[in-house]
Every structure is written in C-alpha cells, then in structure tokens.
Amino acid sequence: MTAQQTMRFMSDNTASACPEMLEALAAANHGLEVAYGDDPWTQRLDAALGAFFGAPVRAFALATGTAANALALATLTPPYGAIFAHHEAHIACDECGAPAFYSGGAQLMLLEGAHAKLSAETLAAALDGHPVSVHTVQPAAVSVSQATELGTAYRPQELTELCKVAHAHGLKVHMDGARFANALTFLDCHPADVTWRAGVDVLSFGATKNGAFAAEAVVFFDTNLVRDFELRRKRAGHLLSKSRFVSAQLLAYLENDLWRRNATRANGFAQRIGAAAGARLIAPVEANEVFVRLGAEGKRTLRTAGFEFYDWGAERSGLARLVTAWNQETTHVEALCSALEALPKL
C-alpha cells in the first residue's frame, strides 16, 4: 500500500451503483412506455413498498434526497408553519434552505439532543414553551433522521414516544431515511417498527447512498396527504417523465434484498473502523459512519497516508467523519484500521 494511493472515506455518495441496479436500468431500457409514472415499474412501487413495510402505502419516485425531504415537509407544513428538528439535521445544515423554499416559508425550530437524536422530553418541552398565537409560526411537523447525522439509530420505543408527543400536539412526523437501510440493518427489526407502527406519517426512503444510481422515494403511511404532494412535486419540477428508471432501481433494491446486503457490508466495515478508533469515538457506531476525534496532527497523518475524509464541524475542532460504502475495498478498511491504531493514544 503506497502513500500515494487514494483511500476514500468521505461519503457513501462516492460509491458506484451496484451491478444489479445497472441490470435493472438495462431491463427497463426498451420499447415505448407510458410516461410520468404510469409505467409498469412505477405502478408496482406501492405494492413493493407496502409489502416491505407491512402496510398500505403510497410511494413516489424521486431522484434526490433533498427533493424528497423538502417536498415531504412542504406537504406537512404551511408557509406559516414550524418544523422541529435536531440542530444537526440534514434539512438544517445541508439542503440550502430547501424546506423553507418548497413550503413557501416554513421555519425550522432546531433542538439539542445527544448523538443527534431528538428525545420525547426535549420535543415536549419545546412545544410546551412555544407560544401559539397569530403572531407566531404554527407548530406543524417534526423531522427525524434514521440513521442520524452522527450515525446513530433511533430505537422503536424512542420513536414511539417521540411520535406520541408530536401527535398529541397536532404535529405530523417526517423521517429522513437517507441511510434507512443502514439503521434498519443495525437494529435488526421489522421496517414497520421504526416507521408507521411507531407513528411516522411520511418517510423519505433513500437508496442512492446504498448502491443505487439515483433513486429515492417518498413513502406516505398517512395516505390522506398524497394529493397535495402530487401537485407540489409537479410544480417543483420533480415529476420525472421517465420515472421507470428510478422505479426499476427501487424495485431491484427491495425485491432482491439489495438494501440489506449492501448495508450489512458497509455497516460491518464501519464497526471494524470504530473498534480501531477506540477512545477516539465521539458517537456510537450504529450505521456506516464513524465520527472520531483525531486532532490536527492525526488528520495530517491520515491524509498524508492517502486517506480522504471530511472534517466534522470546524477544522480546529479536530473532529472527522469516516464513511464506508457498500463497495468499499477491504484492503482500504484494513489500512485505515491499522493507521488509527498507530496514532498516539489520547
């Protein structure tokens, strides 16, 4: 292993599409098919995702996670509404104000929580302390990430308690599931246990980070919300004319158990890296992300050795994020583990 070789742990977005996804695209790439979601592949999405979650659903194919999150939240939240989320949520830090843009002005109300999780107690305190009058934004939705932005997973009971508080105050619950498969693989529970059965109303179901070419879905467990979403999606320019190519990927992802296979491999690599990091970990490793305290010297050492990764927060914090993908090279993982173990002890 040479120091010049690049070993990339920046993001699972850097991964290639898995072969089965390319095969699904090729299989859909023939003949003339009806456009705008009336094709056979897209028409099967509701049934496929309904079988996966064990409940009737309405599902809509999209190309990006930002569009999925923002359009789902816009469906739940009026322009004068408030969306409660963790201050490290992707919708708060990495979507360029998309929820506010697509909703016409909804405001994010950002809360604290250990390991990027919201608790039922924190949400209840925030809602109880939020005055509701004609002068204020109106509480409308809660958004949680599964897995979170620190790579942790909400347990079913945590979500149940959180959703109970939200619904008691008249709020809908959205889940950002960009890494849903990774969280589900770690939790080893039924998909229903951390979605509709816990009280989630709508899910942004991601596949792009876990082996798809570009494939996301918005899954409604509360199907009364669907009509407004359909119109918002069209108005926003996200009704894909050739949606069969996104839907074909999602069907392959679900029906061939690719979600589990790919997530299991990525999660396993993250567990090995987390074990090597030891006391440098700043959050439990429960998906395919590892957050570590390296310090300035530790970062330089790893980067000089050919490892690529993102700083987490301000560069001076000394924190870093290491992400594994479904197609990560085993030799690169082994090299990173050795490099971490060789760093001076904290």
C-alpha positions as CSV (number, residue, x, y, z in Angstrom):
1,M,0.0,0.0,0.0
2,T,1.7,3.2,-1.1
3,A,1.2,6.6,0.5
4,Q,0.1,8.0,-2.9
5,Q,-2.8,5.7,-3.3
6,T,-6.2,7.4,-2.5
7,M,-8.3,5.6,0.0
8,R,-11.7,7.4,0.1
9,F,-13.8,7.5,3.2
10,M,-15.5,10.8,2.5
11,S,-19.1,9.8,1.8
12,D,-21.2,6.8,0.6
13,N,-22.2,9.2,-2.2
14,T,-18.8,8.5,-3.8
15,A,-19.8,4.8,-4.3
16,S,-20.6,3.3,-7.7
17,A,-24.0,1.8,-8.4
18,C,-24.1,-1.9,-7.8
19,P,-24.4,-4.2,-10.8
20,E,-28.0,-5.2,-10.0
21,M,-29.0,-1.6,-10.3
22,L,-27.4,-1.3,-13.8
23,E,-29.1,-4.5,-14.8
24,A,-32.5,-3.1,-13.6
25,L,-31.9,0.0,-15.7
26,A,-31.0,-2.0,-18.7
27,A,-34.1,-4.2,-18.3
28,A,-36.3,-1.1,-18.2
29,N,-34.5,0.5,-21.2
30,H,-36.5,-0.9,-24.1
31,G,-39.6,-0.1,-26.1
32,L,-42.0,2.8,-25.6
33,E,-43.5,3.1,-22.1
34,V,-46.2,5.5,-20.8
35,A,-44.6,8.5,-19.1
36,Y,-45.0,10.4,-15.8
37,G,-45.3,7.4,-13.5
38,D,-47.9,5.4,-15.4
39,D,-45.4,2.8,-16.5
40,P,-45.4,-0.8,-15.1
41,W,-42.4,-0.3,-12.9
42,T,-43.7,2.8,-11.1
43,Q,-47.2,1.3,-10.8
44,R,-45.6,-1.5,-8.8
45,L,-44.0,0.7,-6.2
46,D,-46.9,1.0,-3.9
47,A,-47.2,-2.8,-3.6
48,A,-43.5,-3.4,-3.3
49,L,-43.0,-0.8,-0.5
50,G,-46.3,-1.8,1.1
51,A,-45.0,-5.4,1.3
52,F,-41.7,-4.2,2.7
53,F,-43.4,-2.1,5.4
54,G,-46.3,-4.4,6.0
55,A,-49.0,-1.8,5.4
56,P,-50.8,0.0,2.6
57,V,-48.7,3.0,1.4
58,R,-48.5,5.5,-1.4
59,A,-45.0,5.9,-2.8
60,F,-43.5,8.4,-5.2
61,A,-40.2,8.0,-7.0
62,L,-37.7,10.9,-6.9
63,A,-34.1,11.5,-8.0
64,T,-32.7,13.3,-4.9
65,G,-32.9,13.1,-1.2
66,T,-33.2,16.9,-0.8
67,A,-36.2,16.9,-3.1
68,A,-37.7,14.0,-1.1
69,N,-37.2,15.7,2.2
70,A,-38.3,19.2,1.2
71,L,-41.4,18.2,-0.7
72,A,-42.5,15.8,2.0
73,L,-42.1,18.5,4.6
74,A,-43.8,21.1,2.4
75,T,-46.8,18.7,2.3
76,L,-46.9,18.6,6.1
77,T,-46.2,22.3,6.8
78,P,-47.9,25.5,5.6
79,P,-45.8,28.6,4.9
80,Y,-46.5,29.9,8.4
81,G,-45.6,26.6,10.0
82,A,-42.7,25.4,12.1
83,I,-40.7,22.2,11.6
84,F,-39.0,20.9,14.7
85,A,-35.7,19.0,14.1
86,H,-32.3,18.4,15.6
87,H,-29.8,21.2,15.0
88,E,-27.5,18.9,13.1
89,A,-30.3,17.6,10.8
90,H,-29.5,17.4,7.1
91,I,-32.5,19.6,6.4
92,A,-30.9,22.3,8.6
93,C,-27.3,22.0,7.6
94,D,-27.1,20.6,4.1
95,E,-30.1,21.5,2.0
96,C,-29.6,25.2,1.3
97,G,-33.0,26.2,2.8
98,A,-35.0,23.7,0.6
99,P,-37.7,23.0,3.2
100,A,-38.4,26.7,3.5
101,F,-38.3,27.2,-0.2
102,Y,-40.6,24.4,-1.1
103,S,-43.1,25.1,1.7
104,G,-43.1,28.8,0.9
105,G,-41.6,29.9,4.2
106,A,-41.8,27.3,6.9
107,Q,-39.4,27.9,9.7
108,L,-37.0,25.3,11.2
109,M,-37.1,25.1,15.0
110,L,-33.8,23.4,15.9
111,L,-33.3,21.5,19.1
112,E,-30.5,19.8,21.0
113,G,-30.1,16.1,21.7
114,A,-27.3,13.6,22.4
115,H,-25.8,11.9,19.3
116,A,-28.0,14.0,17.0
117,K,-31.3,12.4,18.4
118,L,-34.4,14.2,19.5
119,S,-36.0,12.9,22.6
120,A,-39.7,12.9,23.5
121,E,-38.9,15.1,26.6
122,T,-37.0,17.7,24.6
123,L,-39.7,17.9,22.0
124,A,-42.4,18.2,24.6
125,A,-40.5,21.0,26.4
126,A,-40.0,22.8,23.1
127,L,-43.7,22.6,22.2
128,D,-44.9,23.5,25.7
129,G,-42.7,26.5,25.6
130,H,-43.7,27.7,22.2
131,P,-46.4,30.3,22.3
132,V,-49.1,29.8,19.7
133,S,-50.9,32.9,18.5
134,V,-51.5,34.9,15.4
135,H,-48.0,36.4,15.9
136,T,-46.0,33.1,15.8
137,V,-45.2,30.3,13.4
138,Q,-47.6,27.4,13.9
139,P,-46.1,24.0,15.0
140,A,-46.8,21.7,12.1
141,A,-44.2,18.9,11.8
142,V,-41.3,17.0,13.4
143,S,-38.5,15.7,11.3
144,V,-36.1,13.0,12.5
145,S,-33.2,11.3,10.7
146,Q,-32.8,7.5,10.6
147,A,-29.8,7.0,10.8
148,T,-28.9,10.3,12.4
149,E,-26.3,12.8,11.3
150,L,-24.0,11.2,13.9
151,G,-24.6,7.7,12.6
152,T,-26.8,6.6,15.4
153,A,-30.1,4.8,15.2
154,Y,-33.4,5.6,16.9
155,R,-34.9,2.5,18.7
156,P,-38.5,1.7,18.1
157,Q,-39.5,2.8,21.6
158,E,-37.7,6.1,21.2
159,L,-39.6,6.9,18.0
160,T,-42.9,5.7,19.5
161,E,-42.5,8.1,22.4
162,L,-41.5,11.0,20.2
163,C,-44.3,10.5,17.7
164,K,-46.8,10.3,20.6
165,V,-45.7,13.7,21.8
166,A,-45.9,15.1,18.2
167,H,-49.3,13.8,17.5
168,A,-50.7,14.9,20.9
169,H,-49.8,18.5,19.8
170,G,-51.3,18.0,16.4
171,L,-47.9,17.7,14.5
172,K,-47.1,15.2,11.7
173,V,-43.9,13.2,11.8
174,H,-41.4,13.0,8.9
175,M,-38.4,10.7,8.7
176,D,-35.3,11.4,6.7
177,G,-34.3,7.9,5.7
178,A,-31.3,8.6,3.5
179,R,-29.5,5.8,5.4
180,F,-32.6,4.0,6.5
181,A,-31.2,0.6,5.3
182,N,-28.1,1.0,7.4
183,A,-30.1,1.9,10.5
184,L,-32.6,-1.0,9.9
185,T,-29.7,-3.5,9.4
186,F,-28.2,-2.4,12.7
187,L,-31.5,-2.5,14.6
188,D,-32.5,-5.9,13.1
189,C,-36.2,-5.2,13.4
190,H,-39.1,-5.1,11.0
191,P,-39.3,-1.8,9.0
192,A,-42.7,-1.1,10.4
193,D,-41.3,-1.0,14.0
194,V,-39.4,2.2,13.2
195,T,-41.9,3.8,10.8
196,W,-45.7,3.6,10.8
197,R,-46.1,1.4,13.8
198,A,-44.1,3.9,15.8
199,G,-46.2,6.8,14.4
200,V,-44.2,8.1,11.4
201,D,-46.5,9.7,8.8
202,V,-44.2,10.0,5.9
203,L,-40.7,8.7,5.1
204,S,-38.0,9.9,2.7
205,F,-36.7,6.4,1.7
206,G,-33.2,6.6,0.4
207,A,-31.3,4.1,-1.9
208,T,-28.7,6.3,-3.6
209,K,-26.2,6.1,-0.7
210,N,-26.6,2.3,-0.6
211,G,-25.9,1.2,-4.2
212,A,-28.5,2.9,-6.4
213,F,-27.6,5.1,-9.3
214,A,-30.0,7.8,-8.3
215,A,-33.2,6.6,-6.6
216,E,-35.2,7.9,-3.7
217,A,-38.9,7.6,-2.7
218,V,-41.3,9.5,-0.6
219,V,-43.5,6.9,1.2
220,F,-46.8,8.0,2.8
221,F,-48.2,6.0,5.6
222,D,-50.9,8.7,6.0
223,T,-52.3,8.4,2.5
224,N,-54.7,11.4,3.1
225,L,-51.7,13.6,2.4
226,V,-51.0,12.3,-1.0
227,R,-52.9,14.7,-3.3
228,D,-51.2,17.8,-2.1
229,F,-47.8,16.1,-2.5
230,E,-48.5,15.1,-6.1
231,L,-49.3,18.7,-7.1
232,R,-46.3,20.1,-5.2
233,R,-44.0,17.6,-6.9
234,K,-45.2,18.6,-10.3
235,R,-45.0,22.3,-9.5
236,A,-41.5,21.9,-8.2
237,G,-40.3,20.2,-11.4
238,H,-39.7,16.8,-9.8
239,L,-42.3,14.7,-11.7
240,L,-40.0,12.7,-13.8
241,S,-41.2,11.9,-17.3
242,K,-39.1,8.7,-17.4
243,S,-39.7,7.7,-13.8
244,R,-39.5,4.0,-14.7
245,F,-35.7,4.2,-14.5
246,V,-35.9,5.3,-10.9
247,S,-38.6,2.9,-10.0
248,A,-36.8,0.0,-11.6
249,Q,-33.9,0.6,-9.3
250,L,-36.1,0.8,-6.2
251,L,-37.8,-2.5,-7.1
252,A,-34.5,-4.2,-7.6
253,Y,-33.3,-2.7,-4.2
254,L,-36.4,-4.1,-2.4
255,E,-37.2,-7.3,-4.2
256,N,-33.6,-8.7,-4.4
257,D,-32.8,-7.8,-0.8
258,L,-30.0,-5.5,-2.0
259,W,-30.8,-3.0,0.7
260,R,-29.8,-5.5,3.4
261,R,-26.8,-7.0,1.6
262,N,-25.2,-3.6,0.8
263,A,-26.0,-2.1,4.2
264,T,-24.6,-5.1,6.0
265,R,-21.3,-4.8,4.2
266,A,-21.0,-1.1,4.8
267,N,-22.0,-1.4,8.4
268,G,-19.5,-4.2,9.1
269,F,-16.7,-2.1,7.8
270,A,-17.8,0.8,10.0
271,Q,-17.8,-1.5,13.0
272,R,-14.2,-2.5,12.3
273,I,-13.1,1.1,12.0
274,G,-14.9,2.1,15.1
275,A,-13.2,-0.7,17.1
276,A,-9.8,0.5,15.8
277,A,-10.6,4.1,16.7
278,G,-11.4,3.1,20.3
279,A,-11.4,6.1,22.7
280,R,-11.4,8.5,19.8
281,L,-15.0,7.8,19.0
282,I,-17.4,10.6,19.7
283,A,-20.6,8.7,19.0
284,P,-21.6,5.0,18.9
285,V,-21.2,3.3,15.5
286,E,-24.7,2.2,14.6
287,A,-24.7,2.6,10.8
288,N,-22.0,3.2,8.2
289,E,-20.5,6.4,9.7
290,V,-17.7,6.7,12.2
291,F,-17.1,10.0,14.0
292,V,-13.7,10.4,15.6
293,R,-11.5,12.9,17.5
294,L,-8.3,13.0,15.5
295,G,-6.8,16.4,16.3
296,A,-4.9,18.4,13.8
297,E,-1.9,16.1,13.8
298,G,-4.0,12.9,13.5
299,K,-5.7,14.4,10.5
300,R,-2.5,15.3,8.8
301,T,-1.1,11.8,9.5
302,L,-4.0,10.0,7.9
303,R,-4.2,12.4,4.9
304,T,-0.5,12.0,4.3
305,A,-1.1,8.3,4.2
306,G,-3.6,8.7,1.4
307,F,-6.9,8.7,3.4
308,E,-9.7,11.1,2.3
309,F,-12.4,12.1,4.7
310,Y,-14.3,15.2,5.8
311,D,-13.7,17.4,8.8
312,W,-16.7,17.4,11.1
313,G,-17.6,20.9,12.2
314,A,-14.9,23.5,12.4
315,E,-11.5,22.3,11.3
316,R,-9.9,23.4,14.6
317,S,-12.3,21.0,16.4
318,G,-10.1,18.1,15.4
319,L,-13.2,16.0,14.6
320,A,-13.6,13.9,11.5
321,R,-16.2,11.8,9.8
322,L,-15.3,8.5,8.1
323,V,-18.0,6.9,5.9
324,T,-18.0,3.4,4.5
325,A,-19.8,2.4,1.3
326,W,-21.3,-0.9,0.0
327,N,-18.3,-1.3,-2.3
328,Q,-15.5,-0.2,0.0
329,E,-12.3,-2.0,-0.6
330,T,-11.4,-4.4,2.2
331,T,-7.7,-3.6,1.9
332,H,-8.5,0.1,2.4
333,V,-10.5,-0.6,5.5
334,E,-7.7,-2.7,6.9
335,A,-5.2,0.0,6.2
336,L,-7.4,2.6,7.9
337,C,-7.8,0.4,11.0
338,S,-4.0,0.0,11.2
339,A,-3.4,3.7,10.8
340,L,-5.9,4.6,13.5
341,E,-4.4,2.1,15.9
342,A,-1.0,3.5,15.2
343,L,-2.0,7.0,16.2
344,P,-0.8,8.2,19.7
345,K,-3.2,7.3,22.4
346,L,-5.5,10.0,23.7
